Structures are given as structure tokens and as C-alpha cells.
Amino acid sequence: MPNKTTDRLTAKAVAALAKRPGLAKSDGGGLTLTVSNGGYASWVFRYRFGGKQRELTIGPVSEWPLEKARAERRRLRGILESG
């Protein structure tokens, strides 16, 4: 069962949204699907560190399916929480 504060997107929704230039859609927990104006769809991990908002590009949607991107979000969140 999906967590309601994370895991907001479905694989089907990602496939449809990845075709919409200029889009940024959150899956929750800092994982965001972004699509550039040129149509490049990628996953971005957004987080705060040292009181500043930061972003880390995980990779393109074509190489990072939704579940793999979520696993990477969990891994990165764990690193941040462990200090």
C-alpha cells in the first residue's frame, strides 16, 4: 500500500507526465519528476542541508523507473538523516 505523503505518482502517470515540457511533479519525500522545456524528463531529489534548499539530479526517467528512483530517494534520505 502506498504511503500517502510519499509514493504519490504511479508508473502510468509518470509515463504520461514525462511528455509534458515545463512540468515539475512531486512524488513526495523530496523526489520530483521534472521535465525541461526541451522535453528531457528526469528525477530530482530536493532536500535541505545546513539550512539551505538543495537539489540532486538522480537521472533520466528512461534509466530510472519509478521504483528505482524511490529506492534512491530512500537511500539518499538515509544518508542525510545519519548525518
Summary of the structure (lengths in Angstrom):
residues: 83
radius of gyration: 12.5
end to end distance: 29.3
largest distance: 36.8
contacts: 221
relative contact order: 0.18
helix: 29%
strand: 34%
